[in-house]
């Protein structure tokens, strides 16, 4: 079992920056890919960024160049640095530990609101 806890989030103005942090605990060796997903009201949960054990990263088109995902192996944490935030980035952000069998362990989510 893996437990995932997110931190960060809150209110930020357009153009601002924010960092989200994810810390998985438990059997974290099963986490082949760590990722951030987001869900806006009335929409589906979409991938934002992922990082594999080998460091390979993937980004959604709409955040490429603005968001950066990183992994601290020593601390087993994953961070999402978000720059130049836009209104449309407003959503609940979820961290995921994805196993080799494509099972997701999800955090409870953290709200990010971009508003002036």
C-alpha positions in Angstrom: 0.0 0.0 0.0 1.1 3.5 -0.8 -0.2 6.7 0.8 0.2 9.9 -1.1 0.1 13.4 0.4 0.1 16.7 -1.4 1.1 20.0 0.0 1.1 23.5 -1.5 -1.7 25.0 -3.4 -3.8 28.0 -2.6 -4.6 31.3 -4.3 -2.2 33.0 -6.8 -2.5 35.8 -9.2 -2.2 35.3 -13.0 1.4 35.3 -14.0 2.4 34.1 -10.5 4.2 31.0 -9.4 3.5 28.1 -7.1 5.1 24.9 -6.1 3.2 21.7 -5.2 4.9 18.9 -3.3 4.0 15.2 -3.2 5.3 12.7 -0.6 4.4 9.1 -1.0 4.8 6.8 2.0 4.6 3.1 2.5 5.7 0.7 -0.2 7.0 3.5 -2.4 9.3 1.1 -4.4 6.2 0.2 -6.4 5.9 3.8 -7.7 7.3 3.5 -11.2 6.0 6.8 -12.3 5.0 9.8 -10.2 2.7 12.3 -11.7 0.5 15.3 -11.2 -3.0 15.4 -12.5 -5.7 18.1 -12.3 -9.5 18.3 -12.4 -11.4 21.4 -13.0 -15.1 21.7 -12.1 -17.2 19.7 -14.5 -14.2 18.3 -16.3 -12.3 15.0 -16.2 -9.1 14.5 -14.4 -6.2 15.1 -16.8 -2.5 14.5 -16.8 -0.4 17.5 -16.1 3.1 16.1 -15.8 4.8 12.8 -15.0 8.3 11.6 -14.1 9.5 8.1 -14.3 12.1 6.4 -12.2 14.7 6.9 -14.9 13.9 10.6 -14.9 11.9 10.7 -18.2 9.3 13.5 -18.0 6.1 14.1 -19.9 4.0 17.2 -19.9 0.6 18.1 -21.1 0.8 20.5 -24.1 -0.9 23.4 -22.3 1.7 23.4 -19.4 4.8 22.7 -21.4 7.4 25.4 -20.8 5.6 26.7 -17.8 5.5 23.7 -15.4 8.4 21.6 -14.3 8.2 18.3 -12.5 11.1 17.0 -10.5 11.8 14.1 -8.2 14.0 14.1 -5.1 15.1 10.5 -4.7 16.7 11.0 -1.3 13.4 12.4 0.1 11.1 10.4 -2.2 9.2 13.5 -2.9 8.0 14.9 -6.2 7.5 18.6 -6.9 5.6 20.5 -9.5 6.9 24.0 -10.1 4.3 26.1 -11.8 5.2 29.4 -13.4 3.3 32.0 -15.3 0.0 30.6 -14.0 -3.2 31.3 -15.9 -6.8 31.4 -15.0 -7.3 28.1 -16.8 -4.8 26.4 -14.5 -7.4 26.6 -11.7 -8.2 23.1 -10.6 -7.8 20.5 -7.9 -4.3 19.0 -8.4 -3.7 15.4 -7.5 -0.5 13.5 -7.1 -0.3 10.0 -8.3 2.0 7.0 -7.7 1.6 4.7 -10.7 2.7 1.1 -10.4 4.1 -1.1 -13.2 0.6 -2.5 -13.5 -0.8 1.0 -14.1 -2.5 1.1 -10.8 -2.8 4.6 -9.4 -2.5 5.6 -5.8 -4.0 9.0 -5.4 -3.6 11.8 -2.9 -6.6 13.7 -1.7 -5.8 16.7 -3.9 -4.9 20.3 -3.3 -6.8 23.3 -4.7 -5.0 25.8 -6.9 -6.9 28.9 -7.7 -5.6 31.5 -10.1 -7.5 34.7 -9.7 -6.9 38.4 -9.6 
